[in-house]
Amino acid sequence: MMTALNFLVDNLYHHLSSPLIEILLAVCAVLAGAVVGAERERRDKPAGLRTLILVCLGSAVFSMVSFAFAPPGGDGGRVAAQIVTGVGFLGAGAILQMGSGVIGMTTAAIVWVTAAIGMTIGAGFPGAGLGLSVLVWLVMVIAGAYEARMAADVVAMTVRFCFEPDHGRTAVRLLVLREKYRVNHMEELETRNGDGLVSASIKLRLPRRQMHQFLMELIVIPAIRDIHAKPD
């Protein structure tokens, strides 16, 4: 009978037969994706709980299928090799150019490493895959706390800008951006009748890095015009 140590270090294909092994590996892939996804969901990131569960499960299933299709003595990694390419495209879609900066690199890396965890589980090593998911979770939590501590250099700034109302759509975009960075107050100064632009002012205090991210996301809103940022 398989021991707990076998589960952690051995290839399960040597201990269990179909369909039990496929069911067990799929369940482990869902759990591993959930471990990583829970941390991203808590921080309200684009690749959250459902996305990372599906990435992990999909990678595990493709890996299992690659071994099932491989003939005796054949190369069982051909399908698995294509997972890396496919996940690369998925991760690239999460990377955005914002002004002179780039956002989404961490999200892309999380998608990439979650696929690697799924492949590990699909290859028959659920213990290793679950261990890797916990390790990734620890890296995100500890590194996130360290970054927050290093970003304690808070700056205050007043941002004045004009925007086109665009039938209320711009106000909604600004509301979402303010909620993301917890900016509670935006003062609308006036509406210029000549061009229909609305003048507004935001006072905010954020860590320096978040301040840069906020300004980059603000300036790429298509309806924003004549933006000026002044340190307080």
Buried (B, 14 or more C-beta within 10 A) or exposed (E): EEEEEBBEEBEBBEBBEEEEBBEBBBBBBBBBBBBBBBBBBEEEBBBBBEBBBBBBBBBBBBBBBBBEEBEEEEEBBEBBEEBEEEBBEBBEEBBBEBBEEEBBEBBBBBBBBBBBBBBBBBBBBBBBBBBBBEBBBEBBEEEEEEEEEEBEEEBEBEBBBBBBEBEEEBBEBBEEBBEEBEBEEBEEEEEEEEEEBBBBBBBBEBBEBBBBBBBBBBBEBEBBBEBEBEEE
